Amino acid sequence: MEKRISARAIIFIGDSIVSMYRENDGRKYYTFPGGGVEKGETFEQCVTREAFEEFGLRVKPLKKVYICESEKKIDHFFICKLLSGKVGDGKGEEFQPDRNRGVYKQTTIKISKIPLLPLMPPVVAQAFVKDYNKNGINLRNRAKKLYDGCENPSDLKLVLPTKKYYDQVALFKQKFLDAGSSFDGTNTLRDDDVSTWLKKCEDYRKGKNLPKGFVSATQYICVRKSDDKLVGMLQIRHQLNDFLLNYGGHIGDCIAVDERGKGYGKQILKLGLKKCKNLGIKKVLITCKDTNIASRKCILANGGKFEDKRQIDDPRNKDYGVCIERYWIEIK
Ligand SMILES: CC(C)(COP(=O)(O)OP(=O)(O)OC[C@H]1O[C@@H](n2cnc3c(N)ncnc32)[C@H](O)[C@@H]1OP(=O)(O)O)[C@@H](O)C(=O)NCCC(=O)NCCS
């Protein structure tokens, strides 16, 4: 699907910016002035036209400061100089009474109040306040790429699990149980409550209290930096025992049920491989069931070299009879 392209204006009036207050579909929020780029129009022309139609303001776009991409659209944000006009004079189509698309109210919002208000999109609002507090109205020289809805795979990081994520881990687990999803790379999460799980993760990392047949392992949780949401888990086993060499591999991972298909599976593995390097593992074995297409794609995308398939031949294993594909990745 082609993404809708829009241009938007950041217009300062003293210590405030111009904004449209909206009520629509039961939601109340604020937006930056702007709208869809029309055929044959430049971004700058679009911003200029929209500022006049929506707010009755004559503006001059000075520089592009953000490009914000979401699932359906890409918005280009420009710092604009206010030439003339007064907020409230907009006569655009949004103000026609028969339009039936909720409330439009031309307004200004104090920059210091933005963190308290639902100014859309939040990633731009946050970046704007941060840049403004640091650099004043000059903001940045080159447009910064932002992702709304956080589809940016490089927005992920691996961290050790701590109590801070207690509630998120509990919810993550519940969603896996509800979906009947496989708990790869989560240590004992399926069977333990979160407190016990946290304790075991710490113990196993240090090689303490390991059950028979277990090797020491580091459990990571994968967090999206922009909103601190837990989006996945990854476990690195520090050595291979017989079972791991044949079937389990060094790394197990999974992505939250509601965050799949955004490229996170490939990215979590990429981050995991970097951690392997820090742990001194130079040749990493990664495996997947031969029916797990998504996992195979993640392994191949990270340079996995197929070695062979092995069938789980232990009748006590819950996956008895399943075929496991084995891949190696050399870490440079
Ligand atoms: C495997 C898993 C981690 C993939 O996570 P993800 O975030 O959906 O993966 P990505 O978005 O990076 O997608 C990777 C590729 O798989 C494809 N894919 C994703 N889900 C798929 C599915 N259900 N069927 C087929 N292909 C799928 C994607 O289209 C993408 O393909 P591309 O390279 O052609 O673009 C996730 O499905 C998961 O957590 N599964 C349960 C646990 C698990 O199986 N872990 C792996 C154990 S070895």
The ligand as an ORCA input file, in Angstrom:
! r2SCAN-3c Opt
* xyz 0 1
  C       9.850    -16.411     14.949
  C       9.512    -15.013     15.423
  C      10.560    -14.598     16.463
  C       9.550    -14.054     14.231
  O       9.302    -12.757     14.713
  P       8.749    -11.602     13.763
  O       8.954    -10.324     14.486
  O       7.379    -11.919     13.326
  O       9.754    -11.700     12.538
  P      10.001    -10.615     11.395
  O       8.918     -9.610     11.400
  O      11.402    -10.134     11.535
  O       9.833    -11.512     10.102
  C      10.844    -12.326      9.609
  C      10.380    -12.936      8.314
  O       9.404    -13.952      8.594
  C       8.197    -13.714      7.890
  N       7.105    -14.119      8.750
  C       6.720    -13.570      9.916
  N       5.701    -14.268     10.422
  C       5.439    -15.262      9.546
  C       4.502    -16.324      9.506
  N       3.627    -16.510     10.493
  N       4.537    -17.153      8.435
  C       5.435    -16.988      7.450
  N       6.356    -16.016      7.437
  C       6.348    -15.158      8.476
  C       8.209    -12.220      7.662
  O       7.393    -11.868      6.563
  C       9.668    -11.965      7.379
  O       9.912    -12.402      6.051
  P      10.785    -11.565      5.006
  O      12.216    -11.807      5.410
  O      10.448    -12.205      3.720
  O      10.382    -10.153      5.150
  C       8.094    -14.950     16.040
  O       7.185    -15.472     15.116
  C       7.930    -15.709     17.337
  O       8.179    -15.164     18.392
  N       7.491    -16.971     17.273
  C       7.309    -17.807     18.456
  C       8.641    -18.219     19.019
  C       9.572    -18.783     17.968
  O       9.153    -19.534     17.108
  N      10.849    -18.438     18.095
  C      11.899    -18.912     17.228
  C      12.351    -20.161     17.778
  S      13.596    -20.932     16.866
*
